[in-house]
Amino acid sequence: MATYRRCLNRKLREVTMNQTRARRIAGIAAMALGALLLSACGGSGTSGSTAPASTNVGSTNLTGVAGTTSSTTGSTGTTGSSTSGSTTVATPTLSGDGSATLTAGSPYSFTPTASATASNLTFSVANKPAWATFNVVTGQLSGTPGAANIGTYSNITISATNGSTTATLTAFAITVAAAPISSGAATLSWTPPTQNTDGTSLANLAGYFIYYGNSASALSNKIQITNPGLNAYTVTGLGTGTTYFAISAYASSGAESALSNIGSKTI
């Protein structure tokens, strides 16, 4: 009986010790669970939670961009001068010299040179000769003066504008001179007649007439040769183009032969 009690008491102490150990383990587990829940709910302390480190954002310099980048609002803005979108128009410049001396009947043409950067130009002219025409798009002055336009045309100016600024060429003059007298010439030769149209001997040959003109049917010019011994003559002062000639003989009595065959000379 005594042995039985001692055994029972020992078992009871073992059970008590096991219960105490279990309570300690449960308490430790409860503390660990509580710490884990506190960390999950955003608590502080040594629960293992980590706060994000602050980032210091500075300004960035880019070529051609004025302003700074804000690090507090999260948006990027630029400040500084704004561009209105307008285009700067280049100031036109003109160069060249339209001065000239020419003869009547000769063509004239002059176009000034505008600066390469100038665009959308409109040209104008002052003191334009009446015989000339002017192109407002290119600035060309051109024309052919006639014999009635002989003289000097001074203080001619050509200008160009882009709508905001204007360039003007230095004034120049055009002189129209008379065309030189033509030095064209034609030499005629013939065989002197020895008899009259009735077959009798020609004894009173007095000279010749040379007829010429710009048409074979209109020999309006006439030269008289009073030396019957000549058989050639040179006609001078002929103009350009084709001139037609014919010759006749005349007697001291005033009688005149028919015209010879017609010849021509082109100059």
Long-range contacts (C-beta under 8 A, 24 or more apart in sequence): 89-162, 89-163, 89-164, 89-165, 90-115, 90-117, 90-118, 90-119, 90-162, 91-118, 91-162, 91-165, 91-167, 92-118, 92-121, 92-160, 92-161, 92-162, 92-165, 92-166, 92-167, 93-118, 93-167, 94-139, 94-158, 94-159, 94-160, 94-167, 94-168, 94-169, 95-169, 96-169, 97-170, 97-172, 98-141, 98-156, 98-158, 98-169, 98-172, 98-174, 99-172, 99-173, 99-174, 100-174, 100-175, 101-174, 101-175, 101-177, 102-145, 102-174, 102-175, 102-176, 102-177, 103-176, 103-177, 103-178, 103-179, 103-180, 104-145, 104-146, 104-147, 104-149, 104-150, 104-176, 104-177, 104-178, 104-179, 105-144, 105-145, 105-146, 105-147, 105-179, 106-144, 106-145, 107-142, 107-143, 107-144, 108-132, 108-141, 108-142, 108-143, 108-144, 108-145, 108-174, 109-140, 109-141, 109-142, 110-140, 110-141, 110-142, 111-138, 111-139, 111-140, 111-141, 112-139, 112-158, 112-160, 112-169, 114-139, 114-160, 114-167, 118-160, 118-162, 118-167, 119-162, 120-162, 120-163, 121-160, 121-161, 121-162, 122-160, 122-161, 122-162, 122-163, 123-158, 123-159, 123-160, 124-158, 124-159, 124-160, 124-161, 125-156, 125-157, 125-158, 125-159, 126-155, 126-156, 126-157, 126-159, 127-153, 127-154, 127-155, 127-156, 127-157, 128-156, 129-153, 129-156, 129-174, 145-176, 147-178, 147-179, 149-176, 150-176, 150-177, 150-178, 151-175, 151-176, 152-176, 181-237, 182-237, 182-238, 182-239, 182-240, 182-267, 183-236, 183-237, 184-236, 184-237, 184-238, 184-239, 184-240, 184-243, 184-265, 184-267, 185-234, 185-235, 185-236, 185-237, 185-238, 186-212, 186-234, 186-235, 186-238, 186-243, 186-245, 186-265, 186-267, 187-232, 187-233, 187-234, 187-235, 188-232, 188-233, 188-234, 188-235, 188-245, 188-247, 188-263, 189-231, 189-232, 190-231, 190-232, 190-247, 190-260, 191-231, 192-228, 192-229, 192-231, 192-249, 193-249, 193-257, 197-257, 202-251, 204-251, 204-252, 204-253, 205-249, 205-251, 205-252, 206-250, 206-251, 206-252, 207-249, 207-250, 208-233, 208-247, 208-248, 208-249, 208-250, 209-247, 209-248, 209-250, 209-256, 210-235, 210-245, 210-246, 210-247, 211-245, 211-246, 211-247, 211-248, 211-259, 212-243, 212-244, 212-245, 212-246, 213-243, 213-244, 214-241, 214-242, 214-243, 214-244, 215-244, 216-244, 216-262, 216-264, 219-244, 219-245, 219-246, 219-262, 238-265, 238-267, 239-267, 240-267, 241-266, 241-267, 242-266, 242-267, 243-267
